[in-house]
Amino acid sequence: MVDGRVGLRALTPYLNRYRGTLTVVAVLSLAAAGAALLQPLLVRRVLDGVTASRPIAGPVSVLVSLLLIGAALRGFRDYLLQRTAEGVVLTTRRRLARHLLMLPIAEYDHRRTGDLLSRVGADTTLLRAVVTSGLFEIVTGVVMVGGALIAMAVLDPLLLAVAVAALAVGLSVAMLASRRVRGLSEQAQARLGEMTSAVERAISAARTIRAGRAEEREAATVAEGAEQAYAAGVRLAKLEATVGPAADTAIQGAFLVVLGVGGARVASGAIGVGDLVAFILFLFFLAMPLGQALHAYTQLQTGLGALQRIEEMLALPAEKAGDSTRTPEASGTTTPAVTFDGVSFAYPGEGLVLHDVSFEVPRGSRIALVGPSGAGKSTILALIERFYDVTGGTVRVGGHDVRDLPRDALRAQLGYVEQEAPVLAGTLRDNLLLTAPHATDAELIAALEEVNLGGLAERSPEGLGVQVGEGGVLLSGGERQRLAIARALLTGAPILLLDEPTSNLDARNEAALRAAIATAAERRTLIVVAHRLSTVVDSDRIVVVEDGRVVAAGPHHELLDASPLYRELATHQLLVS
Ligand SMILES: Nc1ncnc2c1ncn2[C@@H]1O[C@H](COP(=O)(O)OP(=O)(O)OP(=O)(O)O)[C@@H](O)[C@H]1O
């Protein structure tokens, strides 16, 4: 986690690579500020010239040129700044998205997807304002204010004291208010994240929600999130609405005071008319950037609130890489493909779900894990993939402790088909290319045929380009699982981990799934979390898991005699649905 609140310094890494452009922007800003600061002096010369009937063509043309040059400089600066801001947003999004995909699996277990989405989308957008208005308005504002103060002190120190006093009173009120902006902005962004989460939940479970006639309640939950985001936004708006007019009033008040006192000073002959007009113009240059800087400060606070949420994400440690560069597979053919040696495991922050689990999976064998729901079977597969690290004992793949293997080398050995939603939104081709990005269409079709899904690509004129829907919803449960098996086969991994669907399949789909599993088992080691008898009886060995412990292991016919739990599961056809 990020320690404490992030400050302006946290922005440095985001801006570092734009140092060159930002220097050009700073120079342009200073030049534009300088051009602006010269204007009142020229106005004074023009006015003094008019009063003294001197020709004024010279100062007028310089004045007009300065205006044009100032406008061009500002325009170019704004463009560069906007481009830099877009660049900052782009790099942050890239970094954040990459980091999100690298987090340990345990991080996803407890986070709301919507909140993660909102950090990548909305929070990064707010960074743009920090760069465009936040930083540079403050920097140029300081220059303009400094220049104006010096010029005003030269013109009439007394009048300056009056102006500053009048401005200070009003602006300090506005300043105090704007310091609360950051907290409110963080709240508003967090509420937005909650609302996005509610929408994501409602859409991802659309069928369950519709079937449970819960759409009104879900819509109300989303609306509640939206209302909270609205309330936070309104609180922010109220605050900003106080800051803006307070600053304006302070500025207008200061103008009136200067006009009154300055008029009296002209009448008494202490200063000339040209001096007063120049002074008022300088006051404008003092007041305008002050107002802008206040606005920029507000923007900066909002942006820092967003940056805090971004930094929190980036501070989460990514998944650990393997501890050595050793690659598996060098071991002899007698080394088991997978070994569990006294493994105990607890999900982070929870009690143990596996206790002293030991078993071996010989190369080329077919093993089924069976047991009641919640016994820990899927957890065993997750530990082989090293989605989590064991609490005690050792998991070995190809004879090597999985913690010693580089993550990529370990996972290249394993094909994995998860139980729920094993298919991604997109096309058939997208799904298959996920694990085999260089495979040809012919190879993809061959893989589909291996699991008896060749017809899927022929069903539509789009062929492999046919959409499968969110989570593969346009396919049947059995087709989804078989598509996922085809995808795992394409990896060429020697060990396949398959979490069988618990749902009932019709006889045809069940036979097709059985055939697909048989294909998968050819020339591979197969570990299946099995929920149907057909899968179990075909296995070389069955490991029975109950309450996180291995209670029996052996082939089907032996276990029927030896394990009362297995006999009971087998009698109920093992189907857990
Ligand atoms: N990500 C997680 N975080 C915390 N606890 C979890 C997590 N996943 C599973 N559990 C818990 O771990 C235990 C074992 O779950 P697991 O999914 O391994 O069981 P299973 O035998 O595969 O069940 P099923 O046959 O129903 O799929 C259960 O008590 C479950 O509630």
The ligand as an SDF file (V2000), in Angstrom:
LIG
                    3D

 31 33  0  0  0  0  0  0  0  0999 V2000
  -10.2260  -17.7930   -3.6220 N   0  0  0  0  0  0  0  0  0  0  0  0
  -10.5950  -18.2880   -2.4460 C   0  0  0  0  0  0  0  0  0  0  0  0
  -10.4030  -17.5910   -1.3190 N   0  0  0  0  0  0  0  0  0  0  0  0
  -10.7670  -18.1030   -0.1220 C   0  0  0  0  0  0  0  0  0  0  0  0
  -11.3330  -19.3100    0.0450 N   0  0  0  0  0  0  0  0  0  0  0  0
  -11.5450  -20.0750   -1.0510 C   0  0  0  0  0  0  0  0  0  0  0  0
  -11.1990  -19.5920   -2.3520 C   0  0  0  0  0  0  0  0  0  0  0  0
  -11.5260  -20.5480   -3.2530 N   0  0  0  0  0  0  0  0  0  0  0  0
  -12.0540  -21.5780   -2.5480 C   0  0  0  0  0  0  0  0  0  0  0  0
  -12.0730  -21.2960   -1.2350 N   0  0  0  0  0  0  0  0  0  0  0  0
  -12.5100  -22.1990   -0.1520 C   0  0  0  0  0  0  0  0  0  0  0  0
  -11.6220  -23.3080   -0.1370 O   0  0  0  0  0  0  0  0  0  0  0  0
  -12.3140  -24.5140    0.0780 C   0  0  0  0  0  0  0  0  0  0  0  0
  -12.0150  -25.5150   -1.0380 C   0  0  0  0  0  0  0  0  0  0  0  0
  -12.5500  -25.0080   -2.2620 O   0  0  0  0  0  0  0  0  0  0  0  0
  -12.3650  -25.7130   -3.6670 P   0  0  0  0  0  0  0  0  0  0  0  0
  -12.9140  -24.8250   -4.7050 O   0  0  0  0  0  0  0  0  0  0  0  0
  -10.9620  -26.1670   -3.8020 O   0  0  0  0  0  0  0  0  0  0  0  0
  -13.3100  -26.9890   -3.4800 O   0  0  0  0  0  0  0  0  0  0  0  0
  -13.7310  -28.0800   -4.5460 P   0  0  0  0  0  0  0  0  0  0  0  0
  -13.4710  -29.4010   -3.8940 O   0  0  0  0  0  0  0  0  0  0  0  0
  -13.0790  -27.8400   -5.8540 O   0  0  0  0  0  0  0  0  0  0  0  0
  -15.2960  -27.8360   -4.6450 O   0  0  0  0  0  0  0  0  0  0  0  0
  -16.3070  -28.0580   -5.9140 P   0  0  0  0  0  0  0  0  0  0  0  0
  -16.3630  -29.5060   -6.1770 O   0  0  0  0  0  0  0  0  0  0  0  0
  -17.5970  -27.5380   -5.3910 O   0  0  0  0  0  0  0  0  0  0  0  0
  -15.7520  -27.2620   -7.0490 O   0  0  0  0  0  0  0  0  0  0  0  0
  -13.7830  -24.1660    0.1760 C   0  0  0  0  0  0  0  0  0  0  0  0
  -14.1040  -24.1200    1.5620 O   0  0  0  0  0  0  0  0  0  0  0  0
  -13.8770  -22.7840   -0.4370 C   0  0  0  0  0  0  0  0  0  0  0  0
  -14.8770  -22.0410    0.2140 O   0  0  0  0  0  0  0  0  0  0  0  0
  1  2  1  0
  2  3  1  0
  2  7  2  0
  3  4  2  0
  4  5  1  0
  5  6  2  0
  6  7  1  0
  6 10  1  0
  7  8  1  0
  8  9  2  0
  9 10  1  0
 10 11  1  0
 11 12  1  0
 11 30  1  0
 12 13  1  0
 13 14  1  0
 13 28  1  0
 14 15  1  0
 15 16  1  0
 16 17  2  0
 16 18  1  0
 16 19  1  0
 19 20  1  0
 20 21  2  0
 20 22  1  0
 20 23  1  0
 23 24  1  0
 24 25  2  0
 24 26  1  0
 24 27  1  0
 28 29  1  0
 28 30  1  0
 30 31  1  0
M  END
$$$$
